[in-house]
Amino acid sequence: MRLTDVTKNQLTDICSTFMFEGMNSDDVLTILQDERVICQSYLKGETVFGPQQYSRSLAYILKGSAFISMKTGSGENFPMRKIEEGSFFGVAALFNEETRYVTEISAAANMKIVFFRESLVEECIRNHADFAMNYVRFLGSRIRFLNRKISLLANTSSESSLIGYLLNAAGRFGEEFRLEVSYSQLARNLNMGRSSLYRALDDLEERNIIRRSGRNITLVNYEALKNS
């Protein structure tokens, strides 16, 4: 990445990310000027990473945001979360022999992403102790996030599956959003019966946690939903 590819403020933002915390500023600038750092732009809706379309790189969102989704058994895309400007992603593409990426990442808005190629990340881990510890902490946070996801998916409660979906949707769209699919399709995506879905929705509505109007959902009490 040439330094002219980003603004001075954006360069400062990269240098101040947690991944470079504790490092000498000259060392960080040397890393950013390496030819294995590439800046790339994406239009809204474009695929950044997919099962067969990805780069073995650690990625940093310099501008914009992205959606992460995963294919269900029925072939539908199940939304997992939204990643915002200033976030890193892509660790699942590094240091393994897999030929497919596990999720799909698409641009939620026009984006600019900085990619750090795998060989450079390895070099940074080997040569900079602070970078290595920051990377380990990042991996730890991703493991905790995935453990929470697994807990939700493993829970057989219909309401728990729905709550997980609603929290993910709120992370992507805010506390007022319109379902992207019909209720029947949502039930299939969540691997539950349609009647079970409606019962779970009715229960949340009776407890004044959500409000429905057709496919429009409002989270009336987000904290209560998180603690349900």
HELIX and SHEET records of a PDB file:
HELIX    1   1 LEU A    3  ASP A    5  5                                   3    
HELIX    2   2 LYS A    8  CYS A   15  1                                   8    
HELIX    3   3 PHE A   18  PHE A   20  5                                   3    
HELIX    4   4 SER A   25  LEU A   32  1                                   8    
HELIX    5   5 VAL A   91  ALA A   93  5                                   3    
HELIX    6   6 GLU A  118  ASN A  127  1                                  10    
HELIX    7   7 ALA A  129  ALA A  154  1                                  26    
HELIX    8   8 SER A  158  PHE A  173  1                                  16    
HELIX    9   9 TYR A  183  ASN A  189  1                                   7    
HELIX   10  10 ARG A  194  GLU A  206  1                                  13    
HELIX   11  11 TYR A  222  LYS A  226  1                                   5    
SHEET    1   A 4 VAL A  37  TYR A  42  0                                        
SHEET    2   A 4 MET A 111  ARG A 117 -1                                        
SHEET    3   A 4 SER A  57  LYS A  63 -1                                        
SHEET    4   A 4 PHE A  88  PHE A  89 -1                                        
SHEET    1   B 4 THR A  47  PHE A  49  0                                        
SHEET    2   B 4 GLU A 104  ALA A 107 -1                                        
SHEET    3   B 4 ALA A  66  LYS A  71 -1                                        
SHEET    4   B 4 ASN A  77  ILE A  83 -1                                        
SHEET    1   C 3 GLU A 176  ARG A 178  0                                        
SHEET    2   C 3 ASN A 216  LEU A 219 -1                                        
SHEET    3   C 3 ILE A 210  SER A 213 -1                                        
END                                                                             
